[in-house]
Amino acid sequence: MRFRIRPVESSFYDLFSESANHLVNGANLLAQLLDPESDQAAIGERMREAEHQADETTHKIVQTVNSTFITPFDREDIYRLASNLDDVMDYMEEAVDLVGLYEVEQLPAQYASQIEVLQRATQLTAEAMPRLRTMKDLEEYWIEINRLENQGDRSYRRIVADLFSGNYKSLQVLKLKDIVDSLEHAIDALESVANTVEQIAVKES
């Protein structure tokens, strides 16, 4: 029988949950851009604030690792998971920022599919983080995230094909391609979060 020394300190789990909840907020802000009547400037400001809050949470995780003698699982895995979560928010904030910088008045309807994947995947990630305490009931999470990432890949290819179909002006193609690339990177980063959770769960089983 293997015995593990677990710290009474539970702030790691709370901070990972906090970080994932920032992602849910970020994905919902992205979804608001699909509304042609939305205030893009206001959404951009709220997204920058959300990204700042996410950064603060990441810094708290790193500080907690550096000040804790016994961590609930490997320090390298804690750093990796915190970094993966932070990457998701960075890419979502990048997408919103590009919409404003490029003065894109309305995203094509096809972009809704990518944003819906992000909303679903961030919600699943937020639901999974508290389960790190017990390392139980996590397998369905990373399997579903993988499925969503595959769905996002297929949607991404269709969007890019449409952008190069001749229906858009050249400059518009470049702008919209940058934005959908950021959305795709965010989805990929969510899969990296799930892969890291899987690796942690396997080590701890």
C-alpha positions, 0 to 999 in steps of 0.5 A: 500500500502506498501512503502519500503525505498531503498538505492540509493547505487546500488553496491550490485547488481553490486557485485552480477553480478560480483560474478556470472560472476566469476562462468561463467569463472570458468565453462568455465575453467572446460570445457577446461579440457575435451580437451585431448590436454589442458594444465592442469597446466595452467588451474589450475593456471587460476582457482586459480586466478579466485577463488581468484577474486571470494573471493575478490568479496565476501569480498567486498559484506560483507564489503558493508553490514557491512558499509551500514545502509539500505540494498536493502533486508535483510542482512541475505539474502545478506550474504546467497546469497554471500556465496552460490555464493562463494561455487559454485566457491570453488567446481569448483576450487576443481574439477580442483585442484583434476585433477592436484593433482591426475594426471588425464590425461583425464576425462571420456567423461561422465563428459562432461554432468556435466560440460555442466550443470554447464556452462548452470547454471552459465550462467543463474545465471549471467543473473539473478543477474541484475534482482535483482534490480527489482525482476522481471522475475526471476521465469523462472530462478529458475525453470530452475536451478531446472530442470538442477540440476535434470538433473545433479543428473541423470547424476551423478548417471550414472557416478558413476554406470559406475565408479563401473562397473569394467572398471576402476582400484580401485585407478582410481575409487577413484580419478574420484569419488572425482572429480565428487563429486566436480562437483555435489556439485557445481551444488547443490550450484547453486541450493542453489543460485536459492533457495535463490533468490526465497526466496528473491523475495517472501519476496520482492513481 
